Structure formats: structure tokens, C-alpha cells
Amino acid sequence: MSLLSIEGLSIEFGGVRAVHDVSFNLKAGEIVSVIGPNGAGKTTLFNMISGIYLPGSGKVMLDGEDVTGVAPHLLARRGLSRTFQNLQIFQQMTVLENAIAGYHLKEGGHVLADMLNLPSSRKRAKAATEGAHALLERVGLSRAAEQEAGNLSYGALKRLEIARALALSPRVLLLDEPAAGCNAVETEEIDNLIAEVAREGVAILLVEHDMKLVMRISNHLVVLDHGEKIAEGDPATVSQNPDVIAAYLGTQAEEEASHAHS
Ligand SMILES: Nc1ncnc2c1ncn2[C@@H]1O[C@H](COP(=O)(O)OP(=O)(O)OP(=O)(O)O)[C@@H](O)[C@H]1O
């Protein structure tokens, strides 16, 4: 049974087909990566799945329920959370405070109780702090808990962002370029973390440019080119697919031609 079903998603921007009729499924514990050359529509597809863009047509089904166009924070409460390509970390807050912030996103709507410092609010704060510590342990950041987030290495920041998304106990986790800007060691740490989260049964959808990482950890690839799905399957099969090779080589040739003219 699919946890997430993408059914014929399409969107246009000013007449340009950014994503056209894309469908695929994601099961619990599976790692699916969306790949494709620059401008293929990967980020746009992600934004439709996570409720940031309303699709022109098609559906997003989460555990059998239609969640098309549901706002990101509500989707998060229903079990689908995401990270962003650009870090969304509060740099001046401590690592622990950033992790706690993830819990508050989950809870929401207790402002009055919190202002009055009611027992229920204190209990929630305690649970959030304990949960945040456990999360930091899970992503290997326990020892940095009291540090200002701005002082972390880039790889550690990326792991903190994953920790924050995990605070929502997602069943589906969308990761937008989790290893972008990371060195080889940091990439491997993120790679291990993603594999571990998947082993716990979370369905993971990944957009990532690092092909080595994608090939290493994905069970399944969905390949986009010019907004359309041109192939899908296991990494070994997809990497041999002539249409996929042509799409990547085509982009490379376009880039080389533009460099030659500049
Ligand atoms: N908000 C927008 N308004 C207009 N056009 C957009 C918008 N967002 C994306 N596009 C266009 O949609 C197409 C797909 O872009 P998108 O960013 O989704 O591709 P991508 O595969 O994520 O690229 P990259 O690998 O470079 O991040 C591109 O032609 C892009 O210019």
C-alpha cells in the first residue's frame, strides 16, 4: 500500500509547463529520489507535494486521503514534513532551541496556555525539550546542544534541519537537496542518517544533485526532463536508460555551447 501517491500532477507558470502529468508512488521505508537536469521541474514538483504550490491539475494522496493544496503546516501535522534547499535554521538560537522549535510547529494553537504558563503548557515544554534532546542524539548533535546554531559546520546544520523535520514524527519526509554544499564526510553522515530514518519506516522523497548519494541510497528513481517523467525504476536500470542519458548529455551539451558563446 502506498503512503504517498502522486497522481498526474501538473502546473504551468505563464503558459510554461513546469511540471506535466507526473505520477509515482512512495511506500513506508522506501527512499525515492527525483532526479533530472537543471530546470527539469524537481523543486516545483516538491513545492506542489508539500502544499506550497497549488497544482494546476492532479492529486496528492497521503495514506489514501486527498491532501492536494493543504497548507504546509497542516500537512506537517498530518504526517508529511519537509526540509528546504536553503537552510531554515535560526542561526542566533542554540541547536537545542532550534530542535524545540520543530515541536512547537507540531503542537501549535496553545498560545494562551503558554502565556499564562499553565501546568499543561509547562508539561508540553518539558516534553518538547526531552524530545529535542532525543532528536539531537539521533542526528549526532547532542554535544552541540547548547552551541549557537550559527557556529555549526554546514553538514551539522543540514542534520539539524533534518532533526527539526523529524520532530513532527513524519510518516513521509521530503528532503530538498540535503547534501548540497556538504563535503564527502558530511555527505556520508547525511547518507547514513537518511538510510536510518527510512529503516524506521519513514517514506523518504529526495531531490538531490549528488548522483553518488542518490545512486547509493535510493530504492527507486523518478527522472524528470522538461517537466515530464521520462523514466522511473531502480538506480541500476535507470542509469542505463538511453532517454535518461540523452537528457543529461543534452543539458551538458547546451551548457558547453553557452560557455563557448560567452
Ligand atoms: N515561480 C515560478 N515562476 C515561473 N517559472 C517558474 C517558477 N518556478 C519554476 N519555474 C520554471 O519551471 C521550470 C522548472 O523549474 P524547477 O526549479 O522546478 O526545476 P529544478 O529541476 O528544480 O531545477 P534545479 O535543478 O536547477 O533546481 C523552469 O523552467 C523554471 O524556470
The ligand as a Tripos MOL2 file, in Angstrom:
@<TRIPOS>MOLECULE
LIG
   31    33     1     0     0
SMALL
NO_CHARGES

@<TRIPOS>ATOM
      1 N1          7.6570   30.5490   -9.5460 N.pl3     1 LIG1
      2 C1          7.9690   30.3470  -10.8200 C.ar      1 LIG1
      3 N2          7.5420   31.2110  -11.7840 N.ar      1 LIG1
      4 C2          7.8410   30.9870  -13.0850 C.ar      1 LIG1
      5 N3          8.5500   29.9410  -13.5450 N.ar      1 LIG1
      6 C3          8.9910   29.0580  -12.6360 C.ar      1 LIG1
      7 C4          8.7460   29.2070  -11.2380 C.ar      1 LIG1
      8 N4          9.3180   28.1680  -10.5910 N.ar      1 LIG1
      9 C5          9.9060   27.4070  -11.5440 C.ar      1 LIG1
     10 N5          9.7030   27.9310  -12.7650 N.ar      1 LIG1
     11 C6         10.1560   27.3470  -14.0480 C.3       1 LIG1
     12 O1          9.7220   25.9890  -14.0240 O.3       1 LIG1
     13 C7         10.7180   25.1400  -14.5750 C.3       1 LIG1
     14 C8         11.1320   24.0980  -13.5610 C.3       1 LIG1
     15 O2         11.9100   24.7170  -12.5280 O.3       1 LIG1
     16 P1         12.3920   23.9790  -11.2070 P.3       1 LIG1
     17 O3         13.0680   24.9810  -10.3630 O.co2     1 LIG1
     18 O4         11.2710   23.2300  -10.6230 O.co2     1 LIG1
     19 O5         13.4510   22.9490  -11.7760 O.3       1 LIG1
     20 P2         14.5150   22.0810  -10.9820 P.3       1 LIG1
     21 O6         14.5150   20.7580  -11.6510 O.co2     1 LIG1
     22 O7         14.2350   22.1210   -9.5540 O.co2     1 LIG1
     23 O8         15.8690   22.8490  -11.3000 O.3       1 LIG1
     24 P3         17.2520   22.9120  -10.4570 P.3       1 LIG1
     25 O9         17.8560   21.5570  -10.5910 O.co2     1 LIG1
     26 O10        18.0330   23.9440  -11.2170 O.co2     1 LIG1
     27 O11        16.9210   23.2990   -9.0570 O.co2     1 LIG1
     28 C9         11.8640   26.0350  -15.0290 C.3       1 LIG1
     29 O12        11.6660   26.3160  -16.3880 O.3       1 LIG1
     30 C10        11.6670   27.2750  -14.1700 C.3       1 LIG1
     31 O13        12.1910   28.4020  -14.8050 O.3       1 LIG1
@<TRIPOS>BOND
     1     1     2 1
     2     2     3 ar
     3     2     7 ar
     4     3     4 ar
     5     4     5 ar
     6     5     6 ar
     7     6     7 ar
     8     6    10 ar
     9     7     8 ar
    10     8     9 ar
    11     9    10 ar
    12    10    11 1
    13    11    12 1
    14    11    30 1
    15    12    13 1
    16    13    14 1
    17    13    28 1
    18    14    15 1
    19    15    16 1
    20    16    17 2
    21    16    18 1
    22    16    19 1
    23    19    20 1
    24    20    21 2
    25    20    22 1
    26    20    23 1
    27    23    24 1
    28    24    25 2
    29    24    26 1
    30    24    27 1
    31    28    29 1
    32    28    30 1
    33    30    31 1
@<TRIPOS>SUBSTRUCTURE
     1 LIG1         1 GROUP 0 **** ****
